């Protein structure tokens, strides 16, 4: 029997994938070779480019084990790998993918003995690292006098300073100056602590997260054999979110690609917003400067409507690589610039508008409110609580649940109810030398004497504890116990004691102070401590009730930093005032580059509707009763072209 055959023509994989990629994406996948950088505008499909690049390489005969994919999260690595498996019909066995820390850990396990470590070294998580650092700190501060000990930074602050110095390859003095110049007087002690910390890690056969990067770089830079051996393992290195790399990470991928030269990085310098932890948007420009580097741009935005994309193009950061985004969608309405009178009216507008949107059918989970600092959300949280609109915070705990706000509230609760043992113990433990034992003793004494009508200052005068100085507590309580205004009490507490405590205790002391200053502003609306605490308590009860219900839809409140990489149908960006967003510190320092990029990231999260909310009035000064501070400096909204936005002004009926 003669059987005839029909022959199918083999199609190139490049032809097959062209139907799934736009023209710019296709060129970035197929034409990239050697050193290539893909500048990917927001919503343009950078994940798709990396996914198809992996598939393209494998379908053209490259073994997966010859590919290294480096990302910033495990989730991103997993998503790209799974998608690539489906596209190229391969299990990608042998391909190394993961975060920088994961990749460096794999390398260090092979060569740890070169650094004096056993291969089974422990990786310290942040809490473990802080405990070890605290041991080193204790040795150094043991001989200090009480006042100097109180001013000396805690282990968490020291950890941030050391981490920044490590990840930026700068000296210790520069790192201290960046975090808090007042700690420069402690530089010799901090240096000694750092040395002891390194010794403790070595003796415990342990590395912290930063060591994974620093030690890997050290090996690659100083040992030519290791560098060549590791580089020769790969034919291609792909790097995601390149704009977020620090100098150490940049050097590592350059060294790992030194023998083959095939290094493709993907990112957007306009979205580099993590300089506080060492990220350098300049890495993008440094990469481009090297001879033979190819530049690809992907500029079709699949996320936002044409009016929002037109707005995005009008606010492109000045220092960025020029891009012209084009929306792949149709229709849509212009972004709205909304002017309110003050923070309270801003919160009322946003809460009411969210309520209207939900009633009109927009799922609560498709609505987000973004801000520069967590403190900017405090009034809004209270408004949403009152309207019983469910929300979740990406920017941090609800403000009444944060440690620093609870510290302040503990003083108010003590003054209002001396029998409140929990509040008294919490407040007393803030002071040097007072642990749980002494705090409980003092709290019981105050509570017992309160029954007989004794006021707190009188009770404190009778308490003596050996080796503990209670004078600062006695002085503070004497100053505030007769006050009825909660705002006045908090102002005095902050200026007399708590400001110094925050600086010595928390690496993010500045933002925590902003929270307290905002709390003062809210408290100034109440004539008594009792009324203020009652209002705060109501908000907390609503939170508890909301948590007890099973909620699948919640409005998202988030700082811009926490929102990066996410998207929503409706986005509100609030407190767009000079001094708030952009931040006052950046205005004072004349450093607005990063503020422009943070603003760019914020507005590019919106798919259908964008509200940009500002306040007409100045902000209240926390240290001068009801005095308004006029807002001055750079204003992101004054130079927006008139034809790309609608302008609203909030009025009352």
C-alpha positions, 0 to 999 in steps of 0.5 A: 500500500502506497502511503503519501506524506504531507510535509509541514514546513517548520516555522521559526520560533521567531515567527511564532512569537511575533503574534504575541509581542508588539513590535518593540517587545519583539525587537528587544527579544530577538535582536538583543545580544551582547550588552543590551538594556531594555528601558521598559515604560510603566505597563509596557510588558517587561515581564513578557520581554524577559519571559520570551527572551528565555524561551527564545534562547532555549528554543534556539538550542541553548541549554537552560543551565547556561542561563542566569535570571536575577530578580528582586523577589522570589515571586518575580523569578517564579512567575517569569520561569513558569511563563517561560516554561509554557512558552518554550515547552521546556521544564527549564531544568538546570536554569538558575533563577532567583534574587541577588541574595539567592544567587550569591548564596549559591556561589558562596556555598561553593567557595566559603572556605576561601573566606574562612567560613564552613560551607554550612554557614548560617544566614542570619535573618534581620532579627537574628542579626540585630540580636548579634549586633546588640551583643556587640553594642552592649560590650561597647556602651557598658562603660558609658554614663547614663546620658550618653548611653541614652543618646547612643543609637540602638541596634536597629539604627546601627544595623541600618547605618552598617547596611547602607555603608555596605551596600553603597561601598561608602565609608562609615562616616558618610553612612552615619551622616546620611542617617543622622549627623548627630551620631557622628560623635559616636563614630569611633564607638560605632566602628568598634561595634561593627568590628565586634559584630564581624568577629561574632558572625565569623565565630558563629559561622554566620552571614547576614543578608548584606554579607551574601552580596559583599562576600560574593563581590569580594570573591569575584573581584579578588580571585581570577580563577573563581571569576572565570569559572563562574562566568563561564558557566553561563552564556546569558545573564538576564536582570530584572528591575535593573534601576533598583540595583545598588553598586554592589549588585551592578558590579556582581552581574558585570563580573559574572558576564565578563567572559561571554559578555551577554548581559541583558538588563531590563528596567526603567530609570524613571521608576528608581525610588529606593536610593535610601537603601542604596539603589542607584538610578545612575546604574542605568546610565553607567551601563549605557556608557559602556561601548557596544551597549544596545538600547531598546525601548518598549513604550506601549502602555497596556495599563492606563487609558489614553488621558492618563498616559498623556498625563504621564508623558507630561510629568516624565522625570527630567533626568530620565531617558526620554520615552513617549508612552502610547496607550493601547486602550481607548476612551477614558476621562482626564485625571482630576486635580482636586483642591481641598482646604486642609487635611481634614477636608481632603480626608472627607473628600477622598472617603466620600468619593470612595463611597460613591465609587463603591456604590456605583459598582467599582470593587473596593479592592480596585481602589487605592490611595497613595501618599508620600509618607504613612503619616499622610493617611492618618485622617483618612483612616479615621474617616474610612473608619467612621464610614465603615469602609473596609481598607487595608494598609500596605504602608504599615500598621494602623496608626493607633497600632504603631509602637511610637503612637502607642507610646504617646497614647500610653502617657495620655491614658496614664494621665486620664486613668492612673489605674491603667496598669498596661499604659503605665508600664509601657510608658515607664519602660521607655526610660533608661534602666526601667524594665518590666520589674521596676515598671510594674512596681511603679505602676502598682504604686500609682494605681494603689495611691490613686484610690486614696486621691493622690495625684501622680506627681505626689506618688512619684516623689515617694518612689526611690529605686536604687541605680535608676534616675527617676528625675526625668520622669518626675519632671515630665509628669509634673509639667503635663499632669494638670493639662487638659489639652491632649495636643499640648501634652503630646507636644511637651512629651515629644520636645522634652523626651520622645524626640531624642528617644526616637532618634536613638531607637529607630532607623526611620525616626524622621517618619515616626516623628511625622506620625507624632506631629500628625497626631498632634494636629488631630489631637488639637481638635479635641478639648479634653484628653478623655474625648480624644482617647474615646475617638481613638478607641472608636476607630480601633473598635471598628478595626476589630469588627472589620477584621472579624467579618470575612472581607474579600474586598478592601480599599488599599492605603499605601505609600508609593514605595509599597505600591510599586509594581501594583495597579488599580482601576482608581487611584487617589494620590493625596497630600500633593503639597510642597513639604509633603509631596515632594518632601520638605527635606528634598526641597530644602536640599534641592534634591528633587530628582527622586521625588519626581520619580516617586510621583511618576511611579504613583500616577502610573499605578492608575488604570481608569481614573486618577485623582490628584488631591492637594490642600489650599491651606498651610499645615499646622505647626506641631510646636506652635498652637494652631499656627499655620506654616505656609507651604513653599517650594516645588509644587508638582501640580502647578506646571501641569498643562491645562489641557491634560487635566480637569481641575476640581475645588471641593466645597460644602453644601 
